[in-house]
Amino acid sequence: MKSRQLIENDEDDISGLAGWMYTDLLVGLMVIFLATITFVPEGTFFKDSGSTPEQNSVYSYSRVVKEPLTLLIQDEQLPDIPAIIRDFLQQKNLALDSNVVYVQIVGSYNEKLETPEKAVSRALSLSQKLEAAYPDILKTASTTFSRTTSIPPNQVVVRFVFAEQVSVGK
């Protein structure tokens, strides 16, 4: 007759590690707490009641205007662009302090006589004239250059995209 032997599994006793796990949890919470109080913005985040309505806003953001202002400039003759921008903003009921955030300048070329680089050269030349004449217009804008054959070679298209500041009050 065979005797049966009971095989008992030796289980690990992890109760000694519980203290270390609790300590790790507290250290993790302490790191999170210190990180949150370290990065609090400085200044008057919580405003007093005597502040102006613009300062009294809870949240503000820039809203990009969907419809751009597109100008066709011939022979690099710059029109009065600030006046055109002001009229455009008034027609679209936008804030007059809206910023130009994106400018696309499209140069043209005659594909039978010129290379595409000539169109980019025209766009760059107009951009330099634009920046020299009206430096405040392009200071916050991202500018790109491209080329086309769909307009006469002596013309350049300039497209301005605007963003207006929107404040959400209390």
Residue pairs with C-beta under 8 A, 6 or more apart in sequence:
47 55
47 56
53 169
54 167
56 169
56 170
57 167
57 168
57 169
57 170
58 168
58 169
58 170
59 167
59 168
60 165
60 166
60 167
60 168
61 165
61 166
62 99
62 101
62 163
62 164
62 165
62 166
63 163
63 164
63 166
64 101
64 161
64 162
64 163
65 92
65 94
65 98
65 161
65 162
65 163
65 164
67 92
68 102
68 159
68 160
68 161
68 162
69 84
69 85
69 88
69 159
69 160
69 162
70 157
70 158
70 159
70 160
71 79
71 81
71 84
71 157
71 158
71 159
71 160
72 151
72 155
72 156
72 157
73 79
73 126
73 155
73 156
73 157
73 158
74 154
74 155
75 154
76 122
76 125
76 126
76 129
76 156
78 126
78 129
78 130
78 133
81 130
81 133
81 134
81 137
82 134
82 137
85 100
85 137
85 160
86 96
89 95
89 96
89 98
89 162
90 96
94 162
94 164
95 164
95 165
97 164
97 165
98 162
98 163
98 164
98 165
99 140
99 141
99 162
99 163
99 164
100 137
100 138
100 140
100 141
100 160
100 161
100 162
101 140
101 141
101 142
101 161
101 162
101 163
102 141
102 142
102 143
102 144
102 159
102 160
102 161
103 127
103 138
103 141
103 142
103 143
103 144
103 158
103 159
103 160
103 161
104 143
104 144
104 145
104 146
104 157
104 158
104 159
104 161
105 123
105 124
105 126
105 127
105 143
105 144
105 145
105 146
105 156
105 157
105 158
105 159
106 119
106 123
106 145
106 146
106 147
106 148
106 156
106 157
106 158
106 159
107 118
107 119
107 120
107 121
107 122
107 123
107 124
107 126
107 145
107 146
107 147
107 148
107 156
108 119
108 122
108 147
108 148
108 149
108 150
108 151
108 152
108 153
108 154
108 155
108 156
108 157
109 115
109 116
109 118
109 119
109 122
109 147
109 149
109 153
110 149
110 153
111 149
114 153
116 147
118 153
119 147
119 148
119 153
120 145
120 146
120 147
122 153
122 156
123 145
123 146
123 147
123 156
124 145
126 156
126 158
127 138
127 143
127 145
130 137
130 138
130 158
131 138
137 160
141 160
148 157
151 157
